[in-house]
Amino acid sequence: MNRKFFIMVTVVFVGIGGAGALSWQYFLQKNTIGVPVLLQPSNSQASLGAEYRVFEHPKFGFSVEYPAEFSAARYEEADNAETILFENKKEGEEKLGFQIFITPFGEETITRERILQDIPNAGIEEPQEAILGDGTHALIFWSNDEAVGKTREVWFTHGGYLYEVSTYARLDTWLANILKTWQFER
């Protein structure tokens, strides 16, 4: 009697464990929040030269060029937001890259005052207006990130979304060159 009971209990636990594993796998496949999706460059020719690729976003209708040796990954975030990360992943090399965080936003422009309304402790140093490659008006400023140090921030709005482009402060001129290629198609 004890042997049959032990076998039955073991079968039940194995079944529950298997069902749990299958449910978790299904959840991960259907819920991609925080899971990177590697992005492929478009077939468009980069204006910055052969050492660059063009990224075209199918949902938000923009394109931007980035160095060909970089990887590009998209992370879906909560509340219909996403992060796109462009970075070199070569072992032993200096970290280079930039990220774009996109989130729904109900206003047509972004100002220092508006940022401080949502993030009172935001470090916004030397804010000024800039114009992207397609004429989009942006707010650029220096900030500090605990994880990476001083950063260059370029924030702008389009089509009901706020775009926050960030990179290391030392890459300011490099990022400015890349953002000259930014184009909204719609």
C-alpha positions in Angstrom: 0.0 0.0 0.0 2.8 2.5 0.8 4.6 1.8 -2.4 1.4 2.5 -4.5 0.7 5.6 -2.6 4.3 6.8 -3.1 4.1 6.2 -6.8 0.8 8.0 -7.1 2.1 11.0 -5.2 5.3 11.1 -7.3 3.2 11.0 -10.5 1.0 13.8 -9.3 4.0 16.0 -8.4 5.7 15.3 -11.7 2.5 16.2 -13.5 2.1 19.4 -11.6 5.8 20.3 -12.1 5.5 19.6 -15.9 2.3 21.7 -16.2 4.0 24.5 -14.3 7.0 24.5 -16.5 4.9 24.5 -19.7 2.8 27.4 -18.3 6.0 29.4 -17.4 7.4 28.8 -20.9 4.1 29.9 -22.5 4.1 33.0 -20.3 7.6 33.9 -21.3 6.8 33.5 -25.0 3.6 35.6 -24.8 4.8 38.2 -22.3 8.0 39.8 -23.7 8.2 42.6 -21.2 11.9 43.0 -20.3 13.0 40.3 -22.8 15.3 41.6 -25.5 14.3 41.2 -29.2 17.4 41.5 -31.4 16.7 43.9 -34.3 17.8 43.6 -37.9 19.0 46.7 -39.8 16.9 47.8 -42.8 18.2 47.5 -46.3 18.3 51.3 -46.6 21.7 52.8 -47.3 23.2 54.8 -44.5 24.1 58.5 -45.3 27.0 58.3 -42.8 28.8 55.7 -44.8 29.3 51.9 -45.1 30.3 51.7 -41.5 26.8 52.5 -40.4 23.4 50.8 -40.6 19.9 52.1 -40.7 17.3 51.1 -38.0 13.7 51.7 -39.0 11.0 51.3 -36.4 7.9 49.8 -37.8 5.5 50.9 -35.1 6.7 54.5 -34.4 7.7 55.3 -38.0 11.2 56.7 -37.5 14.7 55.8 -38.7 18.1 56.5 -37.3 21.6 55.3 -38.3 24.0 53.5 -35.9 27.5 52.0 -36.2 27.5 48.7 -38.1 29.5 46.9 -35.4 26.8 47.6 -32.8 24.0 45.2 -31.8 20.5 46.6 -31.6 17.9 45.2 -29.2 14.4 46.2 -28.3 12.9 45.7 -24.8 9.1 46.0 -24.3 8.4 47.8 -21.1 5.2 48.2 -19.0 2.5 50.7 -20.0 3.1 50.5 -23.8 6.7 51.8 -23.5 9.9 50.4 -24.9 13.7 50.7 -24.8 15.9 50.3 -27.8 19.6 49.7 -27.0 22.4 50.2 -29.5 25.8 49.0 -28.2 29.1 47.5 -28.9 29.5 44.1 -27.2 33.1 43.4 -28.0 34.9 42.0 -25.0 37.6 44.2 -23.6 36.6 47.3 -25.6 35.4 50.6 -24.3 31.7 50.7 -23.8 30.0 52.7 -26.6 26.3 53.0 -27.4 23.1 54.9 -26.8 19.6 54.0 -25.9 16.1 55.3 -26.8 13.3 55.1 -24.3 9.9 55.6 -25.8 6.8 56.1 -23.6 3.2 57.5 -24.2 3.0 61.2 -23.5 0.1 63.5 -23.8 1.9 66.8 -24.5 3.3 68.2 -27.7 6.6 69.5 -26.3 8.9 68.7 -23.4 10.5 71.3 -21.2 12.8 71.3 -18.1 9.8 72.3 -16.0 7.7 69.4 -17.3 10.4 66.9 -16.6 10.8 68.3 -13.0 7.1 68.0 -12.5 7.3 64.2 -13.0 10.9 63.7 -11.7 11.5 66.4 -9.1 15.1 65.2 -8.3 16.1 65.0 -12.0 19.5 66.4 -12.6 19.1 68.7 -15.6 22.2 70.7 -16.3 22.5 73.3 -19.1 19.2 72.6 -20.9 19.0 74.0 -24.4 16.9 73.5 -27.6 18.3 71.5 -30.5 16.9 70.5 -33.9 17.2 66.9 -35.1 17.8 65.8 -38.7 14.2 66.1 -39.7 13.5 69.4 -38.0 12.1 67.9 -34.8 12.7 70.2 -31.8 14.4 68.6 -28.8 15.5 69.5 -25.3 19.2 68.5 -24.7 20.9 68.5 -21.3 23.5 66.9 -19.2 22.4 64.5 -16.4 23.9 62.0 -14.0 23.0 58.3 -13.8 24.2 56.4 -10.8 25.1 53.4 -12.9 27.0 55.1 -15.8 27.9 58.6 -14.5 27.4 61.8 -16.5 25.1 61.4 -19.5 24.0 63.4 -22.5 20.2 63.4 -22.8 18.1 64.4 -25.9 14.4 64.4 -25.2 11.6 65.2 -27.7 8.0 64.3 -28.5 6.2 63.1 -31.6 2.8 61.5 -32.2 1.8 61.2 -28.6 5.1 59.7 -27.4 8.1 61.0 -25.5 11.5 59.9 -26.8 14.4 60.0 -24.4 17.8 59.4 -26.1 20.7 58.9 -23.7 24.4 58.2 -24.0 27.7 58.6 -22.1 28.7 62.3 -21.7 31.9 61.7 -23.6 30.0 60.6 -26.6 28.1 63.9 -27.0 29.5 64.9 -30.4 29.2 61.4 -31.7 25.5 61.2 -30.7 24.8 64.6 -32.3 26.1 63.2 -35.6 23.9 60.2 -35.3 20.8 62.3 -34.4 21.3 64.3 -37.6 20.1 61.1 -39.4 16.9 60.9 -37.3 13.8 60.9 -39.6 10.1 60.5 -38.8 8.3 59.0 -41.8 4.9 59.9 -40.5 
